Structures are given as structure tokens and as C-alpha cells.
Amino acid sequence: MKLSELMPADRLNDCADYFGYLYERWQDEKQYEDFAQYVAAMSNKLGGGVSGVVMTKRPWKIVFVLNGQKCYFQRRGQTIEYGTIGRPAPAAS
């Protein structure tokens, strides 16, 4: 399943833009700010239904689970890429 099928287009674009903004801010403020604040800010932006959030500085990437599907945003060059990883986890019975 594609991330665009799991998240409405306006929310997806908003999250991608915010992820890019956080990267630019981190470049300016990394000597003064705690990276955990960036993880928390992006987690809040992703909103409800998201779990298992892991964010890294190199590469600038966030991985999370949405509706049982592992998803990601990543900065590559000047572009923010996003998508899903693997297959969704089976539903609990």
C-alpha cells in the first residue's frame, strides 16, 4: 500500500513540507537545540494513528507505523521523498 493511500493528500503534503522545514532549521540550530524536540515536533505533525516513530539525522529520515504499515519521509538532495516499507503487518485476531 502507498503512503498516499494511507494519508490524505493535504496532510501528506503538509507533513512533507514540515519535514523539510525541520531539516533546514536543524542545520541552523543544531548546536543549540535538542534533536528530541525535532522528533517530538514531527511526531505531533504526523498526528493520530502513528506509532513506532524513529528519526535520524544522517540521513535525515523518519520512519513510523501508520495503520499497521511502516512508512517514511526522507530528505535526499533537495527533495523530500516518502513511501512505505515492506508489507503491512497482519491484523490482530
C-alpha positions as CSV (number, residue, x, y, z in Angstrom):
1,M,0.0,0.0,0.0
2,K,1.2,3.5,-0.8
3,L,1.6,6.3,1.8
4,S,-0.7,8.4,-0.4
5,E,-3.4,5.7,0.2
6,L,-2.9,5.8,4.0
7,M,-2.8,9.6,4.4
8,P,-5.0,12.3,2.8
9,A,-3.1,14.4,0.2
10,D,-3.3,17.6,2.1
11,R,-1.9,16.0,5.3
12,L,0.8,14.2,3.3
13,N,2.0,17.4,1.7
14,D,1.8,19.3,4.9
15,C,3.9,16.7,6.7
16,A,6.5,16.6,3.8
17,D,6.8,20.4,3.9
18,Y,7.2,20.4,7.6
19,F,9.8,17.7,7.5
20,G,11.8,19.8,5.0
21,Y,11.4,22.9,7.2
22,L,12.7,20.9,10.3
23,Y,15.8,19.9,8.3
24,E,16.6,23.5,7.4
25,R,16.0,24.6,10.9
26,W,18.2,21.8,12.3
27,Q,21.1,23.0,10.0
28,D,20.9,26.4,11.6
29,E,20.2,25.4,15.2
30,K,21.8,22.0,15.8
31,Q,24.4,23.5,18.2
32,Y,21.7,24.9,20.4
33,E,18.6,22.7,20.2
34,D,17.9,19.1,21.3
35,F,17.2,16.7,18.5
36,A,14.5,15.0,20.6
37,Q,12.4,18.2,20.2
38,Y,12.5,17.7,16.4
39,V,11.4,14.1,16.8
40,A,8.5,15.2,19.0
41,A,7.5,18.0,16.6
42,M,7.4,15.7,13.6
43,S,5.5,13.1,15.6
44,N,2.9,15.7,16.5
45,K,2.7,16.8,12.9
46,L,2.1,13.2,11.7
47,G,-0.9,13.1,14.1
48,G,-3.1,10.4,15.4
49,G,-2.7,6.8,14.4
50,V,1.1,7.0,14.2
51,S,3.4,4.8,16.3
52,G,6.9,3.5,16.4
53,V,8.5,6.8,15.4
54,V,12.2,6.7,14.8
55,M,14.1,9.7,13.3
56,T,17.7,10.0,12.3
57,K,20.0,12.9,11.4
58,R,22.1,11.2,8.8
59,P,20.2,10.5,6.6
60,W,17.5,13.0,7.6
61,K,14.8,10.4,7.8
62,I,11.8,9.5,9.9
63,V,10.2,6.0,10.0
64,F,6.8,5.4,11.6
65,V,3.9,3.0,11.5
66,L,0.5,4.1,10.3
67,N,-2.4,1.7,10.2
68,G,0.0,-1.2,10.6
69,Q,2.1,-0.1,7.6
70,K,5.8,1.0,8.1
71,C,6.2,4.4,6.3
72,Y,8.9,7.0,5.9
73,F,9.9,10.5,4.9
74,Q,13.5,11.2,3.8
75,R,15.4,14.1,2.5
76,R,17.6,13.2,-0.5
77,G,19.4,16.1,-2.0
78,Q,16.9,18.9,-2.2
79,T,13.9,16.6,-2.4
80,I,11.7,15.1,0.3
81,E,10.8,11.5,-0.6
82,Y,8.1,9.4,1.1
83,G,6.7,6.0,0.9
84,T,6.1,2.7,2.6
85,I,8.4,-0.1,3.6
86,G,7.5,-3.7,3.1
87,R,4.0,-5.1,3.6
88,P,1.5,-4.2,6.2
89,A,1.6,-6.1,9.5
90,P,-1.2,-8.7,9.7
91,A,-4.3,-7.6,11.6
92,A,-4.5,-8.9,15.2
93,S,-7.2,-11.5,15.6
